[in-house]
């Protein structure tokens, strides 16, 4: 059993989560639903990143505490999205998310090992795909191009954690023959999405500044992807969270612009 589950009352949220993700969330409107559902995608990859960090006995960023908090937040967000939603197709997708999530939640209570991390990655990958479908369905419900911009911006948060999670597994020595293909695909999607967001007419000076900041942090992953040297997990963790923080704020600002 992970140490965090023996000290579950003693954890505290990381600053990035404390300022942006809260418990007992109430989904206010469809634009907000796209944002919240998009965070669920990100959480699947953040859980993998933290789980791998725990497996490596690397305590940078308090991954154990972060994992516990994200599990609770994922539960709360899922319940809130189900309660808010009125669309049948989205309802079916959210129910599939719940079916996938319950066994994953139990498995994350087990100490991570090189023997079980592959199954955890596979299960979280399936959860990501269904959570992405739910987000796209909420974006479709908005009936506006701005809903898709919020979706794309929110997806950048997930991609930041996906890049980090993939690298953490590599650092840990987990052999994944598809690693480079997954990384190349993830990075291309991030770059293409960044270009699309920069061209959006929803951008305010503050949003543009955050997008440029995110692109600057992303350069670290571009440089690292071309290097064959050993990767530094603490730096990977830090840079992925910097992108996450910038894009989470930008996504929230897009929601505000949508509701003006």
C-alpha positions in Angstrom: 0.0 0.0 0.0 1.3 3.4 -0.9 2.6 5.6 1.9 0.0 8.3 1.0 -2.9 6.0 1.9 -1.5 5.6 5.4 -1.3 9.4 5.7 -4.3 10.4 3.7 -5.4 13.1 6.2 -2.0 14.7 6.1 -1.7 15.7 2.5 -2.1 19.1 1.0 -2.7 20.1 -2.6 0.2 21.3 -4.7 -0.1 25.1 -5.4 -1.0 24.5 -9.0 -4.0 22.3 -8.0 -4.9 24.4 -5.0 -5.4 27.5 -7.2 -7.2 25.9 -10.1 -8.9 22.6 -9.2 -11.3 22.4 -6.3 -13.5 19.7 -4.7 -17.3 19.8 -4.8 -17.2 21.5 -8.2 -20.5 22.8 -9.7 -20.6 22.8 -13.5 -22.1 26.1 -14.4 -22.7 26.0 -18.2 -21.6 24.1 -21.3 -18.4 26.1 -21.8 -17.4 25.3 -18.2 -18.4 21.6 -18.8 -15.9 21.5 -21.7 -13.2 22.9 -19.4 -14.0 20.4 -16.6 -14.3 17.4 -18.8 -11.0 18.4 -20.4 -9.3 18.4 -17.0 -10.4 14.8 -16.7 -8.3 13.9 -19.7 -5.3 15.7 -18.2 -5.8 13.9 -14.8 -5.4 10.4 -16.5 -1.9 11.3 -17.7 -1.0 13.2 -14.5 -1.9 10.1 -12.5 0.4 8.0 -14.7 3.2 10.5 -14.2 2.8 10.5 -10.5 2.5 6.7 -10.3 5.8 6.3 -12.2 7.5 8.9 -9.9 6.3 7.0 -6.9 7.6 3.7 -8.4 11.0 5.4 -8.9 11.0 6.6 -5.3 11.3 10.1 -6.5 9.6 12.5 -4.2 10.0 15.7 -6.2 6.7 17.6 -6.4 5.1 15.3 -3.8 3.7 12.8 -6.3 2.2 10.6 -3.7 0.1 13.4 -2.2 -0.8 14.7 -5.7 -2.0 11.3 -6.7 -4.4 11.0 -3.8 -5.8 14.4 -4.5 -6.3 13.8 -8.2 -8.1 10.5 -7.5 -10.6 12.5 -5.3 -10.9 15.3 -7.8 -11.5 12.9 -10.7 -14.3 11.3 -8.7 -15.9 14.7 -7.9 -15.6 16.1 -11.4 -17.1 12.9 -12.9 -20.1 13.1 -10.6 -20.6 16.8 -11.3 -20.4 16.3 -15.1 -22.9 13.4 -14.9 -25.3 15.5 -12.9 -25.0 18.5 -15.2 -25.3 16.7 -18.5 -28.7 16.4 -20.3 -27.4 14.9 -23.7 -27.9 11.1 -24.3 -24.7 10.5 -26.2 -22.6 12.4 -23.7 -24.4 10.5 -20.9 -23.4 7.2 -22.5 -19.8 8.3 -22.7 -19.7 9.5 -19.1 -21.1 6.2 -18.0 -18.3 4.4 -19.9 -15.8 6.7 -18.2 -17.2 5.6 -14.8 -17.0 1.9 -15.7 -13.4 2.3 -16.8 -12.5 4.4 -13.8 -13.6 2.3 -10.9 -11.2 -0.6 -11.4 -8.4 1.9 -12.2 -9.0 3.7 -8.9 -8.6 0.4 -7.0 -5.4 -0.5 -8.9 -3.8 2.8 -8.1 -4.0 1.9 -4.4 -1.4 -0.8 -5.1 2.3 0.1 -4.9 3.7 0.7 -8.5 6.2 -1.9 -9.8 7.7 -2.5 -13.1 5.4 -5.5 -13.4 2.1 -3.6 -13.0 3.0 -0.2 -14.5 2.4 -1.4 -18.0 -1.2 -2.4 -17.1 -1.8 0.9 -15.4 -0.6 2.7 -18.5 -2.9 0.7 -20.7 -5.9 1.2 -18.5 -5.3 5.0 -18.2 -4.9 5.2 -21.9 -8.3 3.7 -22.4 -9.7 6.1 -19.8 -8.1 9.0 -21.6 -9.7 8.0 -24.9 -13.2 7.9 -23.4 -12.7 11.1 -21.4 -11.6 12.8 -24.6 -14.8 11.6 -26.3 -16.9 13.1 -23.5 -15.0 16.4 -23.8 -15.6 16.5 -27.5 -19.3 15.8 -27.0 -19.6 18.6 -24.6 -17.8 20.9 -27.1 -20.3 19.8 -29.7 -23.2 20.6 -27.4 -22.1 24.3 -27.3 -22.8 24.5 -31.0 -20.0 27.1 -31.3 -16.5 27.2 -32.7 -15.4 28.7 -29.4 -16.4 25.4 -27.8 -13.8 23.7 -29.9 -11.2 26.3 -29.0 -11.8 25.6 -25.3 -11.5 21.9 -26.0 -8.1 22.3 -27.8 -6.7 24.6 -25.2 -7.7 22.2 -22.4 -6.2 19.3 -24.4 -2.8 21.1 -24.2 -2.9 20.5 -20.4 -3.3 16.8 -21.0 -0.5 16.7 -23.6 1.9 18.3 -21.2 1.3 15.5 -18.7 1.3 12.8 -21.4 4.8 13.9 -22.5 6.0 13.8 -18.9 4.3 10.5 -18.2 5.9 8.8 -21.2 9.4 10.2 -20.3 9.0 9.0 -16.7 8.4 5.5 -17.8 11.5 5.7 -20.0 13.5 7.1 -17.1 12.3 4.2 -14.9 13.5 1.7 -17.5 10.1 0.5 -18.8 10.5 -0.9 -22.3 7.9 0.4 -24.6 8.6 -0.2 -28.3 6.1 2.4 -29.2 7.6 5.1 -27.0 9.1 7.2 -29.8 5.9 7.0 -32.0 3.8 8.0 -29.0 6.1 10.9 -28.1 6.3 12.2 -31.7 2.6 12.0 -32.1 1.9 13.8 -28.8 4.5 16.6 -29.6 3.2 17.1 -33.1 -0.4 17.5 -31.8 0.8 20.0 -29.1 2.7 22.1 -31.7 -0.2 22.0 -34.2 -2.7 22.9 -31.5 -0.5 25.7 -30.2 -0.4 27.2 -33.7 -4.2 27.0 -34.1 -4.7 28.6 -30.7 -2.4 31.5 -31.6 -4.5 32.2 -34.6 -7.8 32.3 -32.6 -9.9 35.5 -32.7 -10.8 34.7 -29.0 -7.3 35.6 -27.9 -6.9 38.5 -25.5 -3.4 40.0 -24.7 -3.3 37.9 -21.6 -4.2 34.6 -23.4 -1.6 35.3 -26.1 1.0 35.9 -23.4 0.2 32.5 -21.8 0.3 30.7 -25.2 3.7 32.1 -25.9 4.9 31.1 -22.4 3.6 27.6 -23.0 5.4 27.4 -26.3 8.6 28.5 -24.6 8.3 25.7 -22.0 7.5 23.2 -24.8 10.9 23.9 -26.4 12.4 21.9 -23.5 10.6 18.8 -24.7 11.6 19.5 -28.3 15.3 19.7 -27.4 15.0 16.6 -25.1 13.3 14.6 -27.9 16.3 15.1 -30.1 18.8 14.1 -27.4 20.0 10.6 -26.6 21.3 11.6 -23.2 19.8 10.5 -19.9 16.6 12.5 -19.0 16.2 14.3 -15.7 12.9 13.4 -14.1 12.7 16.5 -11.8 13.2 18.8 -14.8 10.6 16.9 -16.8 8.1 17.1 -13.9 8.8 20.9 -13.5 8.5 21.8 -17.2 5.3 19.8 -17.7 3.7 21.5 -14.7 4.7 24.9 -16.0 2.9 24.2 -19.3 -0.1 22.8 -17.4 -0.3 25.9 -15.2 -0.1 28.3 -18.3 -2.7 26.3 -20.3 -5.0 25.8 -17.4 -5.2 29.6 -16.9 -5.6 30.2 -20.7 -8.4 27.7 -20.9 -10.2 29.4 -18.0 -9.8 32.7 -19.8 -11.3 31.2 -23.0 -14.3 30.1 -20.9 -14.7 33.7 -19.7 -14.5 35.0 -23.2 -17.1 32.5 -24.4 -19.5 33.7 -21.7 -19.2 37.4 -22.4 
